[in-house]
Amino acid sequence: MNLTHDRILSWRNFCLCCVGATAFAASGDWLTPRQAFAEARNTVDLIRDSAAKTPIKVYKLLGGVSILEGSGGNIAILTGSDGKVFVDAGITASTPRILEAANGLSRDPVTQLINTHWHFDHTDRQ
């Protein structure tokens, strides 16, 4: 029997464990898994609320590549004659400001979206 294989935590369970440990440190009491999940959900809501208010900063790089900062994870944009390519979408609450910043780079439409991974601060499309 491989003991190391039997003891591996999933990423989700690791995060829930961290939330539970933080809550324990703050309150002096352990949370149930349901309470830990609720606390983690509240953290996501706080991040979404912050993204709704945070200004979007535009950094122009070389060759039509720009970075948008301020909606969770950074968003890369490639502008070209055939439209814009987004790498990651950001948080839904900041979509109007993301599109406004992107339109400042080029009035061409967004033709492609590439999501790099599933975290909500990169792919929050509701």
N, C-alpha and C positions, 0 to 999 in steps of 0.2 A: 504494500500500500504506500502510495506517495503522499506523505503528510503535507508537503508544501502545496500540492494541488488541491487538497481538501480544504485548505484554509484561506484561499484567495477570495477577497471581497470584490464585488462588482463596483464600478465607479459610482453608481447611484447609492449603494449601501455605504460606501466610504463617505460620500458627501453627507448622507443622513447621520452617520456616526459623528462627523465633525460638527454638524448642527446640534446634535444632542449633547456633545461634550461642551460646546460653547454655552448652551443653555444651562447645563449643569453648573458650569463655572460661574455663570451670572446669577443663577437663582439658588444654587445649592441643592437642587432636586433633579432627578433623572426624568426625562420625557419618555412617554411611550412612543413606539414607532409612528403612530398616527399624529401625535403632537409634534414630533420631530419633522414629519412631512409638512405639517401645517406651518411650522416655523420657516422651513425652507421655501415654501410657497410665498410667505410674507416677504422674504428677502427678494424673490423675483419681482414681486409687485413694487417694492421700493426701487429696484433698479429700473423698472419700466417707468415709474413716476419721474425719476431723475432724468431719464432719456427724453421724456416729454418736454423738459425745460432746458436741457443743456444745448448751447449753441453748437452748430455744426461748423467745424473748421476745415478749410480746404487747403491741401498742400499739393502744389503742382510739381510733378517730377519731370522726367524726360520722356520724349516720344509719345505724347498724348496720354500719359499715365498720371493719375492723380489719386490722392488718398483723402477720404472724408473721415474725420474723427469727431466723436461726440454722441454716437448712437450705439453704445455697447462696444462690440468689436469694430475695428477699423474696416472701412469699405474701400476697395480699390476700384477705380473706374478707368477704363480704356476708351478714349474717344477716337472716332474715326469717321470716314465719309459714309459708312454703312450703319451708323448708330453707335450706341454706347454699350459696353460690356461691364456689368457689375460683378465684382467678386465679393460675395456676401451681401446681405440685404439690410442688416441692422435691425433695430427694434421698431415695431409698428408705430408706436406713439410718436416717433420722430420722422415718419415717412414724408409729411409735407415739407419739412426743412431739408431732408435729404434730397428730394426731387428739386427743390429750389436751388440748392447748392450745385447739383448736377447740371441743371439748366444754365447755370452761370458758366459752366465749362463749355457747353454745347447745347444747342436747341434740338439736336437730333434725338430720336426716341431711344429708349432702352430696348435693345434687341435680344440681349442674352443676360442670364443671371447664373452665376456659378456659386453654389454654396459649398464652402470648404468642409464644413462639418455641422452637426446637428444642434449645437448649443444655441439657446434662444437669443442670445445677444448677436448672433450672426444670421439667424434664419427666422426671426419672429414674425411670421406672416399669419395673421388670424383671419 
